[in-house]
Amino acid sequence: MLTSEPQTDYRGIINQQYCFFKAGQTLSLEFRKQQLRKLADLIKQYQNRVLQAVYADLRKPAIEGFGSEILVTQAEINYILKH
């Protein structure tokens, strides 16, 4: 049985992102740092979902997924923000 779920307008999303990029709003260093901080916050917020996805895709236990995916990514973000 098929369910009726709302369709996502991916072309519209891609077009919006393209226009945003072409407008030059991603050029400033502060904007990029802000985006990295947001990414770090989202990784923390959705840590359990990330670990579930890593397990589903790669069969990595949570402790291994945390060390090899979350900690490494957080360390890279922190390094970039400091340098």
C-alpha positions in Angstrom: 0.0 0.0 0.0 1.4 3.4 -1.0 1.1 6.3 1.4 0.7 9.8 0.3 3.6 11.9 1.7 4.3 15.5 0.8 6.8 15.9 -2.0 10.0 17.8 -1.4 10.8 20.5 -4.0 14.5 19.6 -4.3 14.9 21.7 -7.5 13.6 24.7 -5.7 15.9 24.1 -2.7 18.9 23.7 -5.0 18.0 26.9 -6.9 17.7 28.8 -3.7 21.1 27.6 -2.5 22.6 28.4 -5.9 21.3 32.0 -5.8 22.5 32.4 -2.2 26.0 31.2 -3.2 26.1 33.4 -6.3 25.1 36.4 -4.2 28.5 36.1 -2.5 27.1 35.6 1.0 29.4 32.7 1.7 32.6 34.5 1.0 33.2 36.1 4.4 35.3 34.3 7.0 32.9 35.1 9.7 30.0 33.5 7.8 32.0 30.4 7.3 33.0 30.2 11.0 29.3 30.7 12.0 28.3 27.8 9.7 30.9 25.6 11.3 29.7 26.5 14.8 26.1 25.7 13.7 27.3 22.3 12.3 29.1 21.5 15.5 25.9 22.3 17.5 23.8 20.2 15.2 26.1 17.2 15.5 25.8 17.5 19.3 22.0 17.9 19.1 21.5 14.9 16.8 24.4 12.8 18.1 22.1 9.8 18.8 20.6 9.9 15.3 24.0 10.1 13.7 25.2 7.1 15.7 22.0 5.2 14.7 22.7 6.0 11.0 26.4 5.0 11.3 25.3 1.7 12.8 22.6 1.1 10.2 25.0 1.9 7.3 28.3 0.6 8.6 27.4 -1.6 11.5 29.7 0.3 13.8 28.8 0.1 17.5 28.0 3.4 19.2 31.3 3.7 20.9 33.2 3.1 17.7 30.9 5.5 15.7 31.3 8.2 18.3 35.1 7.9 18.2 35.6 7.6 14.5 32.8 9.9 13.3 31.6 12.4 15.9 34.8 13.1 17.8 36.9 13.3 14.6 34.5 15.7 13.0 34.2 17.9 16.1 38.0 17.9 16.4 38.4 19.0 12.8 35.8 21.8 13.3 37.5 23.0 16.4 40.9 23.0 14.7 39.6 25.0 11.7 37.9 27.5 14.0 41.2 28.1 15.9 43.4 28.3 12.9 
